[in-house]
């Protein structure tokens, strides 16, 4: 197992244990309600240091790490701010570049790390999934968090090698839920690590399919 894969495993554990408690309006109507057959609307963002274009809903705004932490400081509890600060630190420590986007309406965060190219095979996806499960079990033993795997997929049939995993994270004490959607994609000699943290289960694949690596 390559060192990069191990680093990804550690980051996945950090990502999936982050429990957002940002308040969200229950009547929000936006990109979060997309179905597979719906037409999507958004815009491209250029990751200038890596020659990659990502496609996001119009409501997402790009933030620097400092700006994002300042935003969280005004929105989140002290404990949640500390959790997310640790996650950001882990992402910044990965080799490559980190880009952050935030939707203030739904309080959703999209992050993408560009990384050294790493072919991603099915055995790697199985390894990552197993490590995530073990990490979640350890966290659940000592917290009020409950982890439920919604989706776990690996696909390389159309060219890009894609690993996707979705978890629902329930805070049973606070009666809140967060959804963590993670993609790892290797294509055209580039590898990216994407995490989308939302207060609702979201069908985000159509936006991902428009990304240009």
C-alpha positions as CSV (number, residue, x, y, z in Angstrom):
1,X,0.0,0.0,0.0
2,X,1.5,3.3,-1.1
3,X,2.1,6.1,1.4
4,X,-0.4,8.3,-0.4
5,X,-3.1,5.8,0.1
6,X,-2.3,5.6,3.9
7,X,-2.5,9.4,4.1
8,X,-5.9,9.3,2.3
9,X,-7.1,6.8,4.8
10,X,-6.2,9.0,7.8
11,X,-7.9,12.0,6.1
12,X,-11.0,10.0,5.4
13,X,-11.3,9.1,9.1
14,X,-11.0,12.8,10.0
15,X,-13.6,13.8,7.4
16,X,-16.2,11.3,8.4
17,X,-15.9,12.0,12.1
18,X,-16.5,15.7,11.7
19,X,-20.0,16.3,12.9
20,X,-21.4,19.7,11.8
21,X,-24.0,21.4,14.0
22,X,-24.6,24.4,11.8
23,X,-28.2,25.4,11.8
24,X,-30.0,25.0,8.5
25,X,-33.5,26.3,7.4
26,X,-35.9,23.3,7.0
27,X,-37.6,24.9,4.0
28,X,-34.4,25.3,1.9
29,X,-35.1,24.5,-1.8
30,X,-32.1,24.2,-4.0
31,X,-29.5,21.9,-5.6
32,X,-29.9,19.5,-2.6
33,X,-33.1,18.2,-4.0
34,X,-31.8,17.1,-7.4
35,X,-32.7,13.7,-8.8
36,X,-30.8,11.7,-11.4
37,X,-33.0,12.8,-14.3
38,X,-33.0,16.5,-13.4
39,X,-31.0,19.1,-15.4
40,X,-28.3,20.8,-13.3
41,X,-27.3,24.4,-13.2
42,X,-24.1,25.8,-11.9
43,X,-20.7,27.2,-13.0
44,X,-17.2,26.1,-13.5
45,X,-14.3,27.1,-11.2
46,X,-10.7,26.9,-12.3
47,X,-8.2,25.4,-9.9
48,X,-5.5,27.6,-11.3
49,X,-2.5,25.8,-9.7
50,X,-3.5,22.4,-11.1
51,X,-5.2,23.0,-14.5
52,X,-8.5,21.4,-13.2
53,X,-12.0,22.7,-13.7
54,X,-14.8,21.8,-11.2
55,X,-18.5,22.3,-11.7
56,X,-20.5,23.5,-8.6
57,X,-24.0,24.8,-7.9
58,X,-24.1,28.6,-8.3
59,X,-24.5,29.2,-4.6
60,X,-21.0,27.9,-3.7
61,X,-18.4,30.6,-3.0
62,X,-14.6,30.0,-2.8
63,X,-12.8,30.7,0.5
64,X,-9.2,30.7,1.5
65,X,-8.3,28.6,4.5
66,X,-8.2,31.7,6.7
67,X,-11.5,33.0,5.4
68,X,-13.2,29.7,5.9
69,X,-12.0,29.4,9.5
70,X,-13.2,32.9,10.2
71,X,-16.6,32.0,8.7
72,X,-16.8,28.9,10.9
73,X,-15.8,30.8,14.0
74,X,-18.9,32.9,13.4
75,X,-21.3,30.0,12.7
76,X,-20.2,26.9,14.7
77,X,-19.9,26.0,18.3
78,X,-16.4,26.0,19.8
79,X,-16.2,22.2,19.7
80,X,-17.3,22.0,16.1
81,X,-14.9,24.7,15.1
82,X,-12.1,22.7,16.7
83,X,-13.1,19.6,14.8
84,X,-13.2,21.4,11.5
85,X,-9.9,23.2,12.2
86,X,-8.3,19.7,12.7
87,X,-9.8,18.5,9.4
88,X,-8.4,21.5,7.6
89,X,-5.0,21.0,9.1
90,X,-5.0,17.4,7.9
91,X,-5.9,18.4,4.4
92,X,-3.3,21.2,4.2
93,X,-0.6,18.7,5.3
94,X,-1.3,16.5,2.2
95,X,1.0,17.0,-0.7
96,X,-0.8,19.1,-3.3
97,X,-3.2,22.0,-3.1
98,X,-6.4,22.5,-1.2
99,X,-9.4,24.5,-2.5
100,X,-12.5,25.3,-0.3
101,X,-16.1,26.2,-1.2
102,X,-19.0,27.0,1.0
103,X,-22.8,27.4,0.5
104,X,-24.1,29.7,3.2
105,X,-27.8,28.9,2.5
106,X,-27.5,25.1,3.2
107,X,-24.3,25.4,5.3
108,X,-22.6,22.9,3.0
109,X,-18.8,22.6,2.5
110,X,-17.1,21.3,-0.6
111,X,-13.3,20.7,-0.4
112,X,-11.0,19.3,-3.0
113,X,-7.3,18.3,-2.5
114,X,-5.1,17.7,-5.6
115,X,-2.6,15.0,-4.9
116,X,0.3,13.2,-6.6
117,X,-1.1,10.8,-9.1
118,X,-2.0,7.4,-7.7
119,X,-3.7,4.7,-9.7
120,X,-6.7,3.6,-7.7
121,X,-7.7,0.0,-7.8
122,X,-10.6,-2.0,-6.4
123,X,-8.3,-3.5,-3.7
124,X,-7.4,0.1,-2.6
125,X,-11.1,1.0,-2.3
126,X,-11.8,-2.1,-0.2
127,X,-8.8,-1.3,2.1
128,X,-10.0,2.3,2.5
129,X,-13.5,1.3,3.3
130,X,-12.4,-1.2,5.9
131,X,-10.2,1.3,7.6
132,X,-13.1,3.8,7.7
133,X,-15.4,1.2,9.3
134,X,-12.9,0.4,12.0
135,X,-12.3,4.1,12.7
136,X,-16.0,4.8,12.9
137,X,-16.5,2.0,15.4
138,X,-13.8,3.4,17.6
139,X,-15.3,6.9,17.6
140,X,-18.8,5.6,18.2
141,X,-17.6,3.8,21.3
142,X,-16.6,7.1,23.0
143,X,-19.1,9.6,21.6
144,X,-22.7,10.2,20.9
145,X,-22.1,9.7,17.2
146,X,-23.7,6.9,15.1
147,X,-22.3,6.1,11.7
148,X,-24.4,4.6,8.9
149,X,-22.9,3.8,5.5
150,X,-25.3,4.9,2.8
151,X,-23.2,4.2,-0.3
152,X,-19.8,2.7,-1.2
153,X,-18.8,2.3,-4.8
154,X,-15.8,1.8,-7.0
155,X,-15.9,2.3,-10.8
156,X,-13.3,2.3,-13.4
157,X,-15.4,1.2,-16.4
158,X,-15.6,4.6,-18.1
159,X,-11.9,5.6,-17.8
160,X,-11.5,7.5,-14.5
161,X,-11.0,5.4,-11.4
162,X,-13.6,6.6,-8.9
163,X,-14.1,5.6,-5.3
164,X,-17.2,7.0,-3.6
165,X,-18.5,6.6,-0.1
166,X,-21.4,8.3,1.7
167,X,-22.0,8.2,5.4
168,X,-24.8,9.6,7.6
169,X,-23.5,10.8,10.9
170,X,-26.1,11.0,13.6
171,X,-25.5,12.9,16.8
172,X,-28.0,11.1,19.1
173,X,-27.6,13.5,22.0
174,X,-28.3,16.6,19.8
175,X,-30.7,14.8,17.4
176,X,-28.9,16.2,14.4
177,X,-27.5,14.5,11.2
178,X,-24.8,15.3,8.8
179,X,-24.0,13.6,5.5
180,X,-20.4,13.2,4.3
181,X,-19.9,12.3,0.6
182,X,-16.3,11.5,-0.4
183,X,-14.9,10.9,-3.9
184,X,-11.3,9.9,-4.8
185,X,-10.7,10.2,-8.5
186,X,-7.7,9.2,-10.6
187,X,-7.6,10.1,-14.3
188,X,-5.2,11.7,-16.8
189,X,-2.3,11.2,-14.4
190,X,-4.1,13.3,-11.7
191,X,-5.6,12.3,-8.4
192,X,-8.1,14.4,-6.4
193,X,-9.7,13.9,-3.1
194,X,-13.2,15.5,-2.7
195,X,-15.4,15.8,0.3
196,X,-18.9,17.3,0.4
197,X,-20.4,17.8,3.9
198,X,-24.1,18.6,3.9
199,X,-27.1,18.6,6.3
200,X,-29.1,16.5,3.8
201,X,-28.4,13.4,1.7
202,X,-27.5,14.9,-1.7
203,X,-27.2,13.4,-5.2
204,X,-24.0,15.2,-6.3
205,X,-22.8,12.9,-9.1
206,X,-24.0,15.1,-12.0
207,X,-21.8,17.9,-10.8
208,X,-18.9,15.6,-10.4
209,X,-19.3,14.3,-14.0
210,X,-18.8,17.7,-15.4
211,X,-15.4,18.1,-13.7
212,X,-12.5,18.4,-16.2
213,X,-9.2,16.7,-15.0
